[in-house]
Amino acid sequence: MPISNICHYEHEITWVHNEIDDIYSEQVDDSDKEDDQDEVSYESLNSQDFQGATRSLSKDNEEIDRLHLQHYYFKYIWQKNFSAPIEHKLKENARVLDVGCGAGTWLLEMSTDFPRSTFVGVDIATMYPSDVMPLNCEFMQCNVLDGIQFADNTFDFVHTRLMTFAFIDNEWFEKVINELIRVLKTGGTLEIMVIDEYKTQGPVTAQLCNALFSYMHENGFMNNLIPDRVKDYLNSTNQLKDIVQEEKLVPTGKLAGNFGISFEDLHNTWPSVRVPLSTHMGISSENFDELVDKCVNEIDEFKTCFNTARIYAIKN
């Protein structure tokens, strides 16, 4: 059935330019204060094999720091923590679930901004804070594939983002999204944020990306959790309406000021897939690292950017 026959659909694409130096120093400095290790204790991560179709996670605080920075990076890009028009509910008494909450930065900030609502974060890895947090916020360890430990129609807002490598293709579309919809109340809002492929990429970046997509395809992962596939699947469930997709085309490197330069650190998530990808490419780990260095260095030359999208909808 054509999409137009199923739901109202809006599509907005915005270019994010390079006026981000001030917000970089402000946001990152504040996050360092809020997430100081003397104040917040973190439990160790439970890492699972990337090839086992769950997650590839670092076991040190660098991963937590990267996730904090990533949060502020995308918050500035979007100028807000969510895109769905639900602020009025959040100011009243909403129940919010963040799936794949990671270090918990999004949830901690949201629970502070909206003290009348309650917030729950779930993740298979316990890198979220275990003691110091707002009273209206809690975290739980959960493997979504085993089911989210809440009854049907529990939450007013269900949020997830950047879970590209968390699940293989059929898990996303046969289990995960259906589970997100299950715990969402009728009239509640689901929002999913994803990253699409790099644009205007150089030859080394293209080489790495092509190898990654080939590896993912052979092992059952999506060739990235691209926005159109998410939107189409949400349509096909017949459980959602008023689906909206918003996109931001985001520069990296020096083109994006201080935040773009810092994105080189975020971009260096390549080492987390060093072993499986170097094996897939038939090269040594050392040669793989050399390619990653070249990839980062060519960002400015080719003015590399990437696309990020938020897709949100209301449950029938």
N, C-alpha and C positions, 0 to 999 in steps of 0.2 A: 504494500500500500504506500502511495507517495507520502512523504513527510507532511506535506501541506494538509493532507486529510486527517492527520493524527493530532497535530498540535500547532499552536502559534509559535513561530520561531523567529528570533531576532539574532543578528550577527553583527558584531562591532569589532573592528580592528583598529588599534591605536599604536602609534609609534612612540616609544619612550626615548626621550632625548637625553642629553648629557648634563643636565643641571642637577647633579646629585652629589657634589663634593660636600656641601654643608650637611646634608642629611646623613651622609656616610659617617662623618665624625661624631655627629650627635647620636645617631641610633646605635652605632657599634660601641661607643663609650658607655652609653646607658645600659646596654645589654651586658657588658662586662661587669658593671656594678651589680645588676640585678642577679646575675648568675654566678657570682663569686663563689668559689668552692668552699670558702670558710662558712658560708651561710647555707648552702644547699648541698646535700649529700646525694651521690649517685651510686646506684648499685651497678655491678658489672653487667656487661652485655651478654646475651645468649646468642652467639653467632651461629648461623646455619649455612650450609653449603649453597653457594650461588647456583650450582648446577642442580641442586635438589629443589629448585623452583620456589624458594622462599625469600631469603634475603642474604646479601653479602654485607656484613657490618664490621666496622673497625672495633677493636676492643679497648681503645684508649680514649682519653678525653679530647683528642683532636677531632674525633667524629662528632662529639657533642658540641664543641666550639664551632665546627663547620655548619652544623644544623642551626645553631643560634644565628650565625651570620647569614645563612641562607634565608632564614625567616625575615630578617630586616631588609635583606635585598629585595625579596618579592613583595614585602609590604610597601616598600617605596615605589616599586614598579606599578603596583595597583593603587597606591595611595590609600589602602584600607586592607583589613584582614579578610574581608569577604565581599562578594559582589551581589549576592541575592538581596532583594529588598525586604529584609527581616529585622531591621534595627528596632522597629516599633515593638516587635515581640520580645526582643532581647532586653529592652528597657523595662519590660513588665515582669514576666515570670516564666521564661522559656527553659526547656531542658535541651541541652546541646551535647552531641557526641562527636568526638574527633577520632577518626579511625586511622591508625598508623601515626600516632601523635609524636613519635620520636622523642626528642629531648623535652617536649612539652611547652616550648616557647609560645606557640600560637595560643594554646589553651590557657596558660598562665596570664597572658596579656588580655585575652578575651574575658576571662573571669574577673579580672580587675576592672576592665572597662564597663562591664555589665553586672554589677554586684547583686542584682535582684534575680538573675538567672542562675541555673546550676549547670556545671560543665563536667563531663566525663571524658577522659582520654584512654584509649586502649592501644596496645602495641605488643607484638610478640617479644620485643626486647625491652628490658627494664632500665632504659637509660634516662627515664624521666625522674624528677625529684621525688624523694621518698618521704620527706618530712615537712619541709618549709613550703607552704603554698596557701593560697586564699582558702577560706572556709567553704566557699561555694565550688570548689574544684577538687576532683579526685582522679587518680590514675589506677588502671587495672591491667595486668598482663593478660593478653588474649590472642589466640590464633584464630583469626576470622574464619578460616576454613573449617574450624570445629564449631563455629557458630558464636555469635556475640551473646554474652550472658545477660540479655535483657529480653523482656517479653515483647510481643508484637505491639506496634503503635505506642512506643514509649517516648520518643524524642520529637521535639518541634523542629530541630535543625540537625542534620547529619552532614558532617564535613570530612573530606579526605583530600590529600594532595600529594603529588610527587611520589606515587607508589608504582612507578613504571616497572621496576624490577622485582616487585614484591611477589607477584604471582604469574603463573604461566597463563597463556591465552584463555583456555577453557575455564580456568579457575576464576578469572575476572568476570567472564560473561555468563557463567553457569552458577557460580556460588557467591562471589563477593558482592557484586552490585545488587543481586537479589536479597542478600542479607542486609545490606544498607537500607534497602527499601522496606524490608520486613519490620525493622525496629522504628521506622519513621511513622509518625502519626498521620492519619488522613488530614490533608491540608498543610502538612509539614513540608519543609524544604530540604532538598538534597543538593549539595554543591560538591563538584569534583574538579580539582585543578590538575592540569597535566602540562608537560613540556613536549613540544614537537621537535623535529629535527633542526639542526643548524642550517642557516641560510648563508649564502655567499661564502661558503667554506673553501679553505685552501686544499691543496692536494693531499697533504698528510692527514688533515682533519677528515677529509672524505675517505681516505684509506681506512682509518680507524673506525669511522662510523659504519662503513660498508661491512667491515669485518664483524662489528658488533651486531648489526642487523642480521647478517648471515648466521652468526652463532645463535642468536635468539630464535630465528626461524627454525633452525635444526633442532633446538631444544624445547620448542613449544611455547616460547615467549612471543608476545606481540612485537612486531617491528616498531617499537615505541608505542606508548598508549596514546595514539594520535587523537586529537579532539573529535574529528568527524566520526570515528568508530564509536567513541563513547556516546556521542549525541545520537547516532543511529540506533545503538543498542537501547538507550533509555527510551527512545520512541517505540521500539519493538516490544517492550515489556507490557505495554498497554496499562501501566499502573501510574504513569506520570503525565502531567500536562504543563502547558506554558513553559516549554523548554527554551532556555536562552543560552547562547554561546557568545562569550566576549573574549577577545584575543588582544594580546600585546606583543608587538614585535620589538625585541629587546636587544640593544647593542651590547657588545662586550669589549674588553680591553680598554685602551686609552680613549677610545671613542666615547666611552661611558663615564669618564672621569675616575675618581677614586674607587667608586663601587665597581666599575668595570674592571679595573686592575685587580681588585680583590676577587672578582669572579674567576680569575685565573686559579685561585685556591679552590673554589667550588668546582671549577673545570677539572681539577686534578683528582676527581673521583675515579679517573681511569685506572690508577693503581689498584683499586678494589677489585677489578676484574682482570688483573694482570695474568694470573695463572691460567684460567680457562681460555682467555682470549689469545694469549701468546701461543698456547698449544694449538688453538684453532687456526691461527695464522701460520703455524710452522716456523716460528722464530723464537729466539731465546728471550728470557725476561729482560736481559740487558738491552737487547735491540728494541723490545717493546717500550722500555723507559725512554730510549732515545727518540722514538716516534712521538711519545707523549710530550717531550720537551719541544720538539719541532712544532707540534700541534699548537702548543701554547704560544710559541714565538710568532707563528704566522697569523694569529688572530688580528693583530693591528694591520698587517699588510693587506689582508683581504676584507677588513672591516666586517668580521664575522658577527652575525647576530643569530638569535633563535626566537622561536615563537612559543609563547605560553598562553594557555587558555583556561577559562573557568566556565564550566557548564553547570547550570542550575535549573531545577524543576520542582514542581509542586506535586505531591502525591494525591491521586484521585480519592 
